[in-house]
Amino acid sequence: MKIGLVMILVFAIQESFNLDFGILGILPRKIYGLFGVFLTPFIHASEFHLLSNLYPFLILSIVLYYFYDRIAGWVLVYGMLWTNILVWCAGRPYLHIGSSGLVYMLAFFLMCFGFFRWKTKDLIVSIAVITIYGSMIFGVIPSMGRVSWESHLLGAAVGFVLAFYIARKNQIKAFALSSIS
């Protein structure tokens, strides 16, 4: 929730003072583009861009924290960092901004986790997320224009890998305790 508030606040500052924070996005394979690894989820080009990332982010993060509160923070932080690092390494050479990579990571984590863990509650969560957000799969296809399909694809891949890795642990509780120490 705090991440969503920061997204709104950054956009409000940008609009109020007629600023362009887009220069702080991920610029692949450039040293100064590394700042974007940490900043890009909070930077949006327009109100439409913000809202199209904010609503699914809020819904998916609420689901994540409601059902998997012990690992939710870990999934968000590592998922965001790995997605954005991979975009910095492999993205097209233009500025990548927005939180869509984070949204794709969350969606694919939640879609896959139940199938990897194979427990009833987790399967129901996965099927519900697939039902609502399953069409996101088309966002990973390279497209014309300035949409960062790389963020979508790499976010989906990171979500898949995190779901696989965490599901392989014997218990979420044991994993959460071991990741803290």
C-alpha positions as CSV (number, residue, x, y, z in Angstrom):
1,M,0.0,0.0,0.0
2,K,2.8,2.4,0.8
3,I,4.3,1.8,-2.6
4,G,1.0,2.8,-4.2
5,L,0.9,6.0,-2.1
6,V,4.5,6.8,-3.2
7,M,3.5,6.3,-6.9
8,I,0.6,8.8,-6.4
9,L,2.7,11.3,-4.5
10,V,5.6,11.2,-7.1
11,F,3.1,11.7,-10.0
12,A,1.3,14.5,-8.1
13,I,4.7,16.3,-7.6
14,Q,5.6,15.7,-11.2
15,E,2.3,17.2,-12.5
16,S,2.1,20.0,-9.9
17,F,5.6,21.4,-10.8
18,N,5.5,20.4,-14.5
19,L,8.5,18.1,-14.0
20,D,9.6,15.1,-16.0
21,F,10.9,12.3,-13.8
22,G,11.1,10.0,-16.8
23,I,14.9,10.7,-17.0
24,L,15.2,8.8,-13.7
25,G,13.9,5.6,-15.3
26,I,15.9,2.5,-16.2
27,L,18.3,3.2,-19.1
28,P,19.7,-0.2,-20.0
29,R,23.4,-0.8,-19.8
30,K,24.2,2.8,-18.8
31,I,25.7,3.4,-15.3
32,Y,23.4,6.4,-14.6
33,G,20.5,4.2,-15.8
34,L,21.0,2.0,-12.7
35,F,19.2,4.6,-10.5
36,G,16.1,3.6,-12.4
37,V,16.3,0.1,-10.9
38,F,15.1,1.6,-7.6
39,L,13.1,4.5,-8.9
40,T,11.2,3.4,-12.0
41,P,8.2,1.8,-10.2
42,F,7.3,5.2,-8.9
43,I,7.6,7.1,-12.1
44,H,4.7,7.3,-14.6
45,A,4.3,9.3,-17.8
46,S,0.6,10.1,-17.6
47,E,-2.5,9.7,-15.4
48,F,-3.6,6.8,-17.6
49,H,-0.2,5.1,-17.2
50,L,-0.3,5.6,-13.4
51,L,-3.9,4.2,-13.1
52,S,-3.3,1.3,-15.4
53,N,-0.4,0.2,-13.2
54,L,-1.8,1.3,-9.8
55,Y,-5.1,-0.6,-9.8
56,P,-3.6,-4.1,-10.6
57,F,-0.7,-3.4,-8.3
58,L,-3.0,-2.6,-5.4
59,I,-5.3,-5.6,-6.0
60,L,-2.4,-8.1,-6.5
61,S,-0.4,-6.8,-3.5
62,I,-3.5,-7.0,-1.3
63,V,-4.0,-10.6,-2.4
64,L,-0.3,-11.3,-1.8
65,Y,-0.3,-9.8,1.7
66,Y,-3.7,-11.4,2.6
67,F,-2.8,-14.9,1.7
68,Y,1.0,-14.9,2.0
69,D,1.8,-12.2,4.6
70,R,5.0,-14.0,5.8
71,I,6.7,-13.8,2.4
72,A,4.9,-10.8,0.8
73,G,7.6,-8.2,1.6
74,W,10.3,-10.5,0.5
75,V,8.5,-11.2,-2.8
76,L,7.9,-7.5,-3.5
77,V,11.4,-6.3,-2.8
78,Y,13.3,-9.1,-4.5
79,G,10.8,-9.3,-7.3
80,M,11.1,-5.6,-8.0
81,L,14.9,-5.6,-7.8
82,W,15.4,-8.7,-10.0
83,T,12.9,-7.5,-12.6
84,N,14.5,-4.1,-12.9
85,I,18.1,-5.4,-12.9
86,L,17.2,-7.7,-15.7
87,V,15.5,-4.9,-17.7
88,W,18.7,-2.8,-17.2
89,C,20.7,-5.8,-18.5
90,A,18.5,-6.8,-21.4
91,G,16.1,-3.9,-22.3
92,R,16.0,-1.9,-25.4
93,P,18.1,1.3,-25.2
94,Y,15.5,3.8,-24.1
95,L,14.1,4.8,-20.8
96,H,11.8,2.3,-19.1
97,I,9.4,3.7,-16.5
98,G,6.4,2.6,-14.6
99,S,5.5,-0.3,-12.3
100,S,4.2,-2.7,-14.9
101,G,7.2,-5.0,-14.4
102,L,6.3,-5.2,-10.7
103,V,2.6,-5.8,-11.6
104,Y,3.6,-8.7,-14.0
105,M,5.9,-10.1,-11.4
106,L,3.1,-10.1,-8.8
107,A,0.6,-11.6,-11.2
108,F,2.8,-14.4,-12.4
109,F,3.9,-15.2,-8.9
110,L,0.3,-15.5,-7.7
111,M,-0.7,-17.4,-10.9
112,C,2.1,-20.0,-10.5
113,F,2.6,-20.4,-6.8
114,G,-0.5,-22.5,-6.3
115,F,0.4,-24.9,-9.1
116,F,3.9,-25.3,-7.8
117,R,2.8,-25.7,-4.2
118,W,-0.2,-27.8,-5.0
119,K,-2.4,-27.0,-1.9
120,T,-6.1,-26.3,-2.2
121,K,-6.0,-22.7,-0.9
122,D,-3.0,-21.8,-3.1
123,L,-4.6,-23.4,-6.2
124,I,-7.8,-21.4,-5.6
125,V,-5.8,-18.1,-5.4
126,S,-3.9,-19.0,-8.6
127,I,-7.0,-19.9,-10.5
128,A,-8.7,-16.6,-9.3
129,V,-5.7,-14.5,-10.4
130,I,-5.6,-16.3,-13.8
131,T,-9.3,-15.7,-14.3
132,I,-8.9,-12.0,-13.6
133,Y,-5.5,-11.3,-15.0
134,G,-4.8,-14.2,-17.4
135,S,-4.9,-11.9,-20.4
136,M,-1.8,-10.2,-19.2
137,I,0.1,-13.0,-21.0
138,F,-0.3,-11.0,-24.2
139,G,1.7,-8.1,-22.7
140,V,4.9,-10.1,-22.8
141,I,4.8,-10.3,-26.6
142,P,7.1,-7.8,-28.3
143,S,5.1,-4.9,-29.5
144,M,5.5,-1.8,-31.6
145,G,5.7,1.5,-29.7
146,R,7.1,2.5,-26.5
147,V,5.5,-0.1,-24.2
148,S,8.3,-1.8,-22.2
149,W,7.3,-5.4,-23.0
150,E,10.8,-6.3,-21.6
151,S,9.5,-5.2,-18.2
152,H,6.4,-7.3,-18.7
153,L,8.3,-10.4,-19.9
154,L,11.1,-10.2,-17.3
155,G,8.6,-9.4,-14.5
156,A,6.6,-12.5,-15.5
157,A,9.8,-14.6,-15.6
158,V,10.9,-13.3,-12.1
159,G,7.4,-14.0,-10.7
160,F,7.5,-17.6,-12.1
161,V,11.0,-18.2,-10.7
162,L,10.1,-16.8,-7.3
163,A,7.0,-18.9,-7.1
164,F,8.9,-22.0,-8.1
165,Y,11.7,-21.3,-5.6
166,I,9.4,-20.5,-2.6
167,A,7.0,-23.3,-3.3
168,R,9.9,-25.8,-3.1
169,K,10.5,-24.9,0.5
170,N,8.8,-27.4,2.9
171,Q,6.8,-24.7,4.7
172,I,6.3,-21.0,4.0
173,K,6.8,-20.4,7.7
174,A,10.2,-22.0,7.8
175,F,11.2,-20.1,4.7
176,A,10.1,-16.7,6.1
177,L,12.1,-17.3,9.3
178,S,15.2,-18.4,7.5
179,S,15.1,-15.4,5.2
180,I,15.0,-13.0,8.2
181,S,18.1,-14.4,9.8
